[in-house]
Amino acid sequence: MKLLALDTSGDLCSVALFVDGVIEQRREPAPRRHGELLLPMMESLLESTGIALSALDAIAFGRGPGSFTGVRIAVAVAQGAAFGAGCPTVPVSTLAAMALGEYRRTGRRRILTALDARMGEVYWGAFEVAADESVVAGGAELVVLPGCVPVPTGIDWCGVGSGWGAYRTVLEQRVGTGLTAVVADGVCEAADIARIAAVEVRAGRVVAAELARPVYLRDRVTAAGPTRMHHE
């Protein structure tokens, strides 16, 4: 299986190529430069590995939640590339990819992801990672006040993401004794999107390029524009 994965949902711009279980990734911390960097990074990675766009089985992307502008860039590039390659897309939760990344780095299986959503809120998800690296959500992903996040049952939960940096005290008090660690600098990477996407492709859970959509969690729009309603 050959698939390309893209993520621009946060400050990190990353591209990964998955070829039969082997992953090569390019990543660069580049806030507000995703539109400038993503295509060249993608083209460079494909060229260096000698894999043509037309050889891909699917193109995966971080579907959000995250930066409103960043998520839109990844969707647009994934759609364009998928049309060019004649292949489907695979939307992947950025929160689930963050959970998988923490598992790979530390072996922790119970992950509470929180991204700073601005406006005093967090994007929130609870996940458990199995030994085969499958990621199981413990409920719906939400945009919610830190003091109102759903409290998971059980122990050994690890908090991951910028929301824990912004609202650590409130979140720690809310989750309580079930929380054993916090990694506030955890981010979403294309390599983990690729790993999740490979499972989805094998299961036939793919989306036609024209149907690829972002997930913002906030669905309301005001006249003030998206910068007030979404994490930029």
Phi and psi restraints in degrees (value plus and minus 20) as a CYANA .aco file:
   2 LYS   PHI    -145.9  -105.9
   2 LYS   PSI     102.0   142.0
   3 LEU   PHI    -164.0  -124.0
   3 LEU   PSI     130.3   170.3
   4 LEU   PHI    -127.7   -87.7
   4 LEU   PSI     119.0   159.0
   5 ALA   PHI    -146.5  -106.5
   5 ALA   PSI     119.0   159.0
   6 LEU   PHI    -147.2  -107.2
   6 LEU   PSI     121.2   161.2
   7 ASP   PHI    -165.6  -125.6
   7 ASP   PSI     108.8   148.8
   8 THR   PHI    -156.4  -116.4
   8 THR   PSI      11.3    51.3
   9 SER   PHI     -98.6   -58.6
   9 SER   PSI     -36.2     3.8
  10 GLY   PHI    -155.0  -115.0
  10 GLY   PSI    -172.7  -132.7
  11 ASP   PHI     -90.4   -50.4
  11 ASP   PSI     -44.6    -4.6
  12 LEU   PHI    -106.7   -66.7
  12 LEU   PSI     111.7   151.7
  13 CYS   PHI    -123.7   -83.7
  13 CYS   PSI     102.7   142.7
  14 SER   PHI    -162.2  -122.2
  14 SER   PSI     128.1   168.1
  15 VAL   PHI    -155.3  -115.3
  15 VAL   PSI     116.9   156.9
  16 ALA   PHI    -155.7  -115.7
  16 ALA   PSI     125.7   165.7
  17 LEU   PHI    -136.7   -96.7
  17 LEU   PSI     103.3   143.3
  18 PHE   PHI    -125.5   -85.5
  18 PHE   PSI      99.2   139.2
  19 VAL   PHI    -148.9  -108.9
  19 VAL   PSI      83.0   123.0
  20 ASP   PHI      30.3    70.3
  20 ASP   PSI      25.5    65.5
  21 GLY   PHI      72.7   112.7
  21 GLY   PSI     -33.4     6.6
  22 VAL   PHI    -116.9   -76.9
  22 VAL   PSI     111.1   151.1
  23 ILE   PHI    -139.5   -99.5
  23 ILE   PSI     113.5   153.5
  24 GLU   PHI    -140.6  -100.6
  24 GLU   PSI     113.8   153.8
  25 GLN   PHI    -149.2  -109.2
  25 GLN   PSI     125.4   165.4
  26 ARG   PHI    -137.0   -97.0
  26 ARG   PSI     116.4   156.4
  27 ARG   PHI    -166.4  -126.4
  27 ARG   PSI     126.5   166.5
  28 GLU   PHI    -171.5  -131.5
  28 GLU   PSI     105.7   145.7
  29 PRO   PHI     -87.4   -47.4
  29 PRO   PSI      94.0   134.0
  30 ALA   PHI    -171.2  -131.2
  30 ALA   PSI      48.1    88.1
  31 PRO   PHI     -75.4   -35.4
  31 PRO   PSI     110.8   150.8
  32 ARG   PHI      47.1    87.1
  32 ARG   PSI      -6.2    33.8
  33 ARG   PHI    -139.2   -99.2
  33 ARG   PSI      -8.0    32.0
  34 HIS   PHI     -79.7   -39.7
  34 HIS   PSI     -62.8   -22.8
  35 GLY   PHI     -82.3   -42.3
  35 GLY   PSI     -50.0   -10.0
  36 GLU   PHI     -99.7   -59.7
  36 GLU   PSI     -54.0   -14.0
  37 LEU   PHI    -118.0   -78.0
  37 LEU   PSI     -50.2   -10.2
  38 LEU   PHI     -80.5   -40.5
  38 LEU   PSI     -70.9   -30.9
  39 LEU   PHI     -82.6   -42.6
  39 LEU   PSI     -67.7   -27.7
  40 PRO   PHI     -79.3   -39.3
  40 PRO   PSI     -58.5   -18.5
  41 MET   PHI     -83.8   -43.8
  41 MET   PSI     -63.2   -23.2
  42 MET   PHI     -83.1   -43.1
  42 MET   PSI     -67.5   -27.5
  43 GLU   PHI     -85.3   -45.3
  43 GLU   PSI     -58.7   -18.7
  44 SER   PHI     -84.8   -44.8
  44 SER   PSI     -61.4   -21.4
  45 LEU   PHI     -85.1   -45.1
  45 LEU   PSI     -65.5   -25.5
  46 LEU   PHI     -83.3   -43.3
  46 LEU   PSI     -61.8   -21.8
  47 GLU   PHI     -85.5   -45.5
  47 GLU   PSI     -62.2   -22.2
  48 SER   PHI     -87.4   -47.4
  48 SER   PSI     -47.2    -7.2
  49 THR   PHI    -115.2   -75.2
  49 THR   PSI     -27.5    12.5
  50 GLY   PHI      52.7    92.7
  50 GLY   PSI       2.7    42.7
  51 ILE   PHI    -126.7   -86.7
  51 ILE   PSI     107.0   147.0
  52 ALA   PHI    -101.9   -61.9
  52 ALA   PSI     132.1   172.1
  53 LEU   PHI     -75.9   -35.9
  53 LEU   PSI     -58.7   -18.7
  54 SER   PHI     -88.0   -48.0
  54 SER   PSI     -32.9     7.1
  55 ALA   PHI    -108.3   -68.3
  55 ALA   PSI     -25.9    14.1
  56 LEU   PHI     -95.9   -55.9
  56 LEU   PSI     124.6   164.6
  57 ASP   PHI    -107.6   -67.6
  57 ASP   PSI     -44.6    -4.6
  58 ALA   PHI    -188.0  -148.0
  58 ALA   PSI     141.0   181.0
  59 ILE   PHI    -145.1  -105.1
  59 ILE   PSI     101.0   141.0
  60 ALA   PHI    -122.0   -82.0
  60 ALA   PSI     134.8   174.8
  61 PHE   PHI    -168.7  -128.7
  61 PHE   PSI     131.0   171.0
  62 GLY   PHI     -91.4   -51.4
  62 GLY   PSI      91.1   131.1
  63 ARG   PHI    -105.9   -65.9
  63 ARG   PSI     -20.7    19.3
  64 GLY   PHI      84.5   124.5
  64 GLY   PSI     157.6   197.6
  65 PRO   PHI     -93.7   -53.7
  65 PRO   PSI     148.2   188.2
  66 GLY   PHI     138.8   178.8
  66 GLY   PSI    -172.1  -132.1
  67 SER   PHI     -80.5   -40.5
  67 SER   PSI     107.3   147.3
  68 PHE   PHI     -76.0   -36.0
  68 PHE   PSI     -70.7   -30.7
  69 THR   PHI     -87.0   -47.0
  69 THR   PSI     -64.4   -24.4
  70 GLY   PHI     -81.3   -41.3
  70 GLY   PSI     -65.2   -25.2
  71 VAL   PHI     -82.2   -42.2
  71 VAL   PSI     -60.1   -20.1
  72 ARG   PHI     -82.8   -42.8
  72 ARG   PSI     -56.8   -16.8
  73 ILE   PHI     -83.3   -43.3
  73 ILE   PSI     -66.2   -26.2
  74 ALA   PHI     -82.8   -42.8
  74 ALA   PSI     -61.6   -21.6
  75 VAL   PHI     -82.6   -42.6
  75 VAL   PSI     -66.5   -26.5
  76 ALA   PHI     -83.0   -43.0
  76 ALA   PSI     -64.1   -24.1
  77 VAL   PHI     -88.1   -48.1
  77 VAL   PSI     -61.8   -21.8
  78 ALA   PHI     -81.6   -41.6
  78 ALA   PSI     -62.4   -22.4
  79 GLN   PHI     -81.4   -41.4
  79 GLN   PSI     -68.7   -28.7
  80 GLY   PHI     -81.5   -41.5
  80 GLY   PSI     -63.5   -23.5
  81 ALA   PHI     -87.1   -47.1
  81 ALA   PSI     -58.5   -18.5
  82 ALA   PHI     -87.0   -47.0
  82 ALA   PSI     -59.0   -19.0
  83 PHE   PHI     -80.4   -40.4
  83 PHE   PSI     -64.4   -24.4
  84 GLY   PHI     -85.3   -45.3
  84 GLY   PSI     -55.4   -15.4
  85 ALA   PHI    -105.2   -65.2
  85 ALA   PSI     -35.3     4.7
  86 GLY   PHI      48.2    88.2
  86 GLY   PSI      16.5    56.5
  87 CYS   PHI    -150.4  -110.4
  87 CYS   PSI     146.0   186.0
  88 PRO   PHI    -101.3   -61.3
  88 PRO   PSI     154.7   194.7
  89 THR   PHI    -133.1   -93.1
  89 THR   PSI     144.3   184.3
  90 VAL   PHI    -154.2  -114.2
  90 VAL   PSI      83.4   123.4
  91 PRO   PHI     -93.5   -53.5
  91 PRO   PSI     111.7   151.7
  92 VAL   PHI    -147.3  -107.3
  92 VAL   PSI     114.2   154.2
  93 SER   PHI     -82.1   -42.1
  93 SER   PSI     107.8   147.8
  94 THR   PHI     -86.6   -46.6
  94 THR   PSI     -51.4   -11.4
  95 LEU   PHI     -88.4   -48.4
  95 LEU   PSI     -61.2   -21.2
  96 ALA   PHI     -84.4   -44.4
  96 ALA   PSI     -59.6   -19.6
  97 ALA   PHI     -85.1   -45.1
  97 ALA   PSI     -57.0   -17.0
  98 MET   PHI     -82.4   -42.4
  98 MET   PSI     -60.3   -20.3
  99 ALA   PHI     -83.6   -43.6
  99 ALA   PSI     -64.0   -24.0
 100 LEU   PHI     -83.9   -43.9
 100 LEU   PSI     -59.4   -19.4
 101 GLY   PHI     -81.0   -41.0
 101 GLY   PSI     -62.0   -22.0
 102 GLU   PHI     -85.2   -45.2
 102 GLU   PSI     -60.0   -20.0
 103 TYR   PHI     -80.6   -40.6
 103 TYR   PSI     -64.6   -24.6
 104 ARG   PHI     -84.1   -44.1
 104 ARG   PSI     -57.0   -17.0
 105 ARG   PHI     -96.3   -56.3
 105 ARG   PSI     -56.2   -16.2
 106 THR   PHI    -146.4  -106.4
 106 THR   PSI     -34.5     5.5
 107 GLY   PHI      63.3   103.3
 107 GLY   PSI     -20.0    20.0
 108 ARG   PHI     -90.3   -50.3
 108 ARG   PSI     115.4   155.4
 109 ARG   PHI    -123.4   -83.4
 109 ARG   PSI     -45.8    -5.8
 110 ARG   PHI    -125.6   -85.6
 110 ARG   PSI      92.4   132.4
 111 ILE   PHI    -144.9  -104.9
 111 ILE   PSI     111.4   151.4
 112 LEU   PHI    -130.2   -90.2
 112 LEU   PSI      85.1   125.1
 113 THR   PHI    -110.3   -70.3
 113 THR   PSI     117.2   157.2
 114 ALA   PHI    -163.2  -123.2
 114 ALA   PSI     100.1   140.1
 115 LEU   PHI    -126.3   -86.3
 115 LEU   PSI     120.7   160.7
 116 ASP   PHI     -86.8   -46.8
 116 ASP   PSI      94.2   134.2
 117 ALA   PHI    -116.5   -76.5
 117 ALA   PSI     -12.1    27.9
 118 ARG   PHI      42.4    82.4
 118 ARG   PSI    -197.6  -157.6
 119 MET   PHI      33.0    73.0
 119 MET   PSI       6.5    46.5
 120 GLY   PHI      55.3    95.3
 120 GLY   PSI      -5.2    34.8
 121 GLU   PHI    -142.2  -102.2
 121 GLU   PSI     148.2   188.2
 122 VAL   PHI    -148.9  -108.9
 122 VAL   PSI     130.3   170.3
 123 TYR   PHI    -105.9   -65.9
 123 TYR   PSI     106.9   146.9
 124 TRP   PHI    -148.7  -108.7
 124 TRP   PSI     118.5   158.5
 125 GLY   PHI    -172.8  -132.8
 125 GLY   PSI     126.3   166.3
 126 ALA   PHI    -136.6   -96.6
 126 ALA   PSI     110.5   150.5
 127 PHE   PHI    -158.6  -118.6
 127 PHE   PSI     129.8   169.8
 128 GLU   PHI    -142.8  -102.8
 128 GLU   PSI     112.6   152.6
 129 VAL   PHI    -124.4   -84.4
 129 VAL   PSI     105.8   145.8
 130 ALA   PHI    -104.5   -64.5
 130 ALA   PSI     151.3   191.3
 131 ALA   PHI     -81.7   -41.7
 131 ALA   PSI     -47.9    -7.9
 132 ASP   PHI    -106.3   -66.3
 132 ASP   PSI      -9.8    30.2
 133 GLU   PHI      51.5    91.5
 133 GLU   PSI      -6.9    33.1
 134 SER   PHI     -94.0   -54.0
 134 SER   PSI     122.7   162.7
 135 VAL   PHI    -131.8   -91.8
 135 VAL   PSI     100.7   140.7
 136 VAL   PHI    -131.3   -91.3
 136 VAL   PSI     103.7   143.7
 137 ALA   PHI     -97.5   -57.5
 137 ALA   PSI     118.6   158.6
 138 GLY   PHI    -114.9   -74.9
 138 GLY   PSI      -2.6    37.4
 139 GLY   PHI     136.8   176.8
 139 GLY   PSI    -198.6  -158.6
 140 ALA   PHI     -92.2   -52.2
 140 ALA   PSI     127.9   167.9
 141 GLU   PHI     -94.9   -54.9
 141 GLU   PSI     120.0   160.0
 142 LEU   PHI    -153.7  -113.7
 142 LEU   PSI     137.2   177.2
 143 VAL   PHI    -129.7   -89.7
 143 VAL   PSI     103.3   143.3
 144 VAL   PHI    -175.3  -135.3
 144 VAL   PSI     135.7   175.7
 145 LEU   PHI     -84.7   -44.7
 145 LEU   PSI     120.1   160.1
 146 PRO   PHI     -74.8   -34.8
 146 PRO   PSI     -54.5   -14.5
 147 GLY   PHI     -98.8   -58.8
 147 GLY   PSI     -20.8    19.2
 148 CYS   PHI    -141.3  -101.3
 148 CYS   PSI      -6.9    33.1
 149 VAL   PHI     -84.3   -44.3
 149 VAL   PSI     125.7   165.7
 150 PRO   PHI     -83.2   -43.2
 150 PRO   PSI     111.7   151.7
 151 VAL   PHI    -109.1   -69.1
 151 VAL   PSI     100.5   140.5
 152 PRO   PHI     -95.7   -55.7
 152 PRO   PSI     136.8   176.8
 153 THR   PHI    -104.8   -64.8
 153 THR   PSI     143.7   183.7
 154 GLY   PHI      67.5   107.5
 154 GLY   PSI    -194.5  -154.5
 155 ILE   PHI    -146.4  -106.4
 155 ILE   PSI    -198.4  -158.4
 156 ASP   PHI      45.1    85.1
 156 ASP   PSI      16.4    56.4
 157 TRP   PHI    -105.8   -65.8
 157 TRP   PSI     123.4   163.4
 158 CYS   PHI    -137.8   -97.8
 158 CYS   PSI     107.3   147.3
 159 GLY   PHI    -107.0   -67.0
 159 GLY   PSI     110.3   150.3
 160 VAL   PHI    -152.1  -112.1
 160 VAL   PSI     114.8   154.8
 161 GLY   PHI      97.7   137.7
 161 GLY   PSI     148.4   188.4
 162 SER   PHI     -83.1   -43.1
 162 SER   PSI     -45.5    -5.5
 163 GLY   PHI     -82.1   -42.1
 163 GLY   PSI     -52.6   -12.6
 164 TRP   PHI     -91.4   -51.4
 164 TRP   PSI     -49.3    -9.3
 165 GLY   PHI     -92.3   -52.3
 165 GLY   PSI     -59.1   -19.1
 166 ALA   PHI     -97.4   -57.4
 166 ALA   PSI     -53.2   -13.2
 167 TYR   PHI    -152.9  -112.9
 167 TYR   PSI      17.5    57.5
 168 ARG   PHI     -77.0   -37.0
 168 ARG   PSI     -68.9   -28.9
 169 THR   PHI     -80.5   -40.5
 169 THR   PSI     -66.3   -26.3
 170 VAL   PHI     -84.2   -44.2
 170 VAL   PSI     -64.9   -24.9
 171 LEU   PHI     -86.5   -46.5
 171 LEU   PSI     -61.1   -21.1
 172 GLU   PHI     -82.1   -42.1
 172 GLU   PSI     -61.9   -21.9
 173 GLN   PHI     -85.7   -45.7
 173 GLN   PSI     -57.3   -17.3
 174 ARG   PHI     -88.3   -48.3
 174 ARG   PSI     -66.7   -26.7
 175 VAL   PHI     -96.0   -56.0
 175 VAL   PSI     -56.5   -16.5
 176 GLY   PHI      59.4    99.4
 176 GLY   PSI    -167.9  -127.9
 177 THR   PHI     -92.1   -52.1
 177 THR   PSI     -31.1     8.9
 178 GLY   PHI     -92.4   -52.4
 178 GLY   PSI     -32.7     7.3
 179 LEU   PHI    -110.3   -70.3
 179 LEU   PSI     108.2   148.2
 180 THR   PHI    -136.8   -96.8
 180 THR   PSI     -34.4     5.6
 181 ALA   PHI    -177.9  -137.9
 181 ALA   PSI     135.3   175.3
 182 VAL   PHI    -155.0  -115.0
 182 VAL   PSI     110.3   150.3
 183 VAL   PHI    -145.4  -105.4
 183 VAL   PSI      67.9   107.9
 184 ALA   PHI     -91.8   -51.8
 184 ALA   PSI     -38.3     1.7
 185 ASP   PHI    -116.9   -76.9
 185 ASP   PSI      -7.9    32.1
 186 GLY   PHI     -86.3   -46.3
 186 GLY   PSI     117.3   157.3
 187 VAL   PHI    -152.3  -112.3
 187 VAL   PSI     147.4   187.4
 188 CYS   PHI    -106.3   -66.3
 188 CYS   PSI     115.8   155.8
 189 GLU   PHI    -147.5  -107.5
 189 GLU   PSI     128.3   168.3
 190 ALA   PHI     -80.7   -40.7
 190 ALA   PSI     -50.3   -10.3
 191 ALA   PHI     -81.0   -41.0
 191 ALA   PSI     -59.1   -19.1
 192 ASP   PHI     -96.3   -56.3
 192 ASP   PSI     -52.6   -12.6
 193 ILE   PHI     -80.8   -40.8
 193 ILE   PSI     -60.9   -20.9
 194 ALA   PHI     -82.6   -42.6
 194 ALA   PSI     -62.1   -22.1
 195 ARG   PHI     -83.3   -43.3
 195 ARG   PSI     -64.1   -24.1
 196 ILE   PHI     -87.2   -47.2
 196 ILE   PSI     -61.5   -21.5
 197 ALA   PHI     -83.0   -43.0
 197 ALA   PSI     -55.2   -15.2
 198 ALA   PHI     -81.3   -41.3
 198 ALA   PSI     -58.7   -18.7
 199 VAL   PHI     -84.8   -44.8
 199 VAL   PSI     -61.7   -21.7
 200 GLU   PHI     -85.2   -45.2
 200 GLU   PSI     -61.2   -21.2
 201 VAL   PHI     -83.6   -43.6
 201 VAL   PSI     -63.4   -23.4
 202 ARG   PHI     -81.2   -41.2
 202 ARG   PSI     -52.6   -12.6
 203 ALA   PHI    -105.9   -65.9
 203 ALA   PSI     -22.0    18.0
 204 GLY   PHI      58.6    98.6
 204 GLY   PSI      -4.8    35.2
 205 ARG   PHI    -113.4   -73.4
 205 ARG   PSI      59.0    99.0
 206 VAL   PHI    -143.4  -103.4
 206 VAL   PSI     146.1   186.1
 207 VAL   PHI    -149.7  -109.7
 207 VAL   PSI     112.6   152.6
 208 ALA   PHI     -77.5   -37.5
 208 ALA   PSI     124.9   164.9
 209 ALA   PHI     -73.1   -33.1
 209 ALA   PSI     -61.5   -21.5
 210 GLU   PHI     -90.2   -50.2
 210 GLU   PSI     -33.1     6.9
 211 LEU   PHI    -122.4   -82.4
 211 LEU   PSI     -19.3    20.7
 212 ALA   PHI     -84.6   -44.6
 212 ALA   PSI     111.7   151.7
 213 ARG   PHI    -156.9  -116.9
 213 ARG   PSI     128.5   168.5
 214 PRO   PHI     -99.5   -59.5
 214 PRO   PSI     144.0   184.0
 215 VAL   PHI    -144.2  -104.2
 215 VAL   PSI      95.4   135.4
 216 TYR   PHI    -120.0   -80.0
 216 TYR   PSI     -39.5     0.5
 217 LEU   PHI      50.9    90.9
 217 LEU   PSI     -63.0   -23.0
 218 ARG   PHI    -104.5   -64.5
 218 ARG   PSI     102.7   142.7
 219 ASP   PHI    -130.8   -90.8
 219 ASP   PSI     -18.7    21.3
 220 ARG   PHI    -113.1   -73.1
 220 ARG   PSI     129.0   169.0
 221 VAL   PHI    -150.0  -110.0
 221 VAL   PSI     118.5   158.5
 222 THR   PHI    -138.6   -98.6
 222 THR   PSI     147.6   187.6
 223 ALA   PHI     -84.6   -44.6
 223 ALA   PSI     -38.3     1.7
 224 ALA   PHI     -90.4   -50.4
 224 ALA   PSI     -36.4     3.6
 225 GLY   PHI      77.0   117.0
 225 GLY   PSI     151.1   191.1
 226 PRO   PHI     -89.3   -49.3
 226 PRO   PSI     -43.6    -3.6
 227 THR   PHI     -86.3   -46.3
 227 THR   PSI     -42.2    -2.2
 228 ARG   PHI    -108.7   -68.7
 228 ARG   PSI     -40.5    -0.5
 229 MET   PHI    -120.7   -80.7
 229 MET   PSI     -33.4     6.6
 230 HIS   PHI    -158.2  -118.2
 230 HIS   PSI     130.6   170.6
 231 HIS   PHI     -84.9   -44.9
 231 HIS   PSI      96.6   136.6
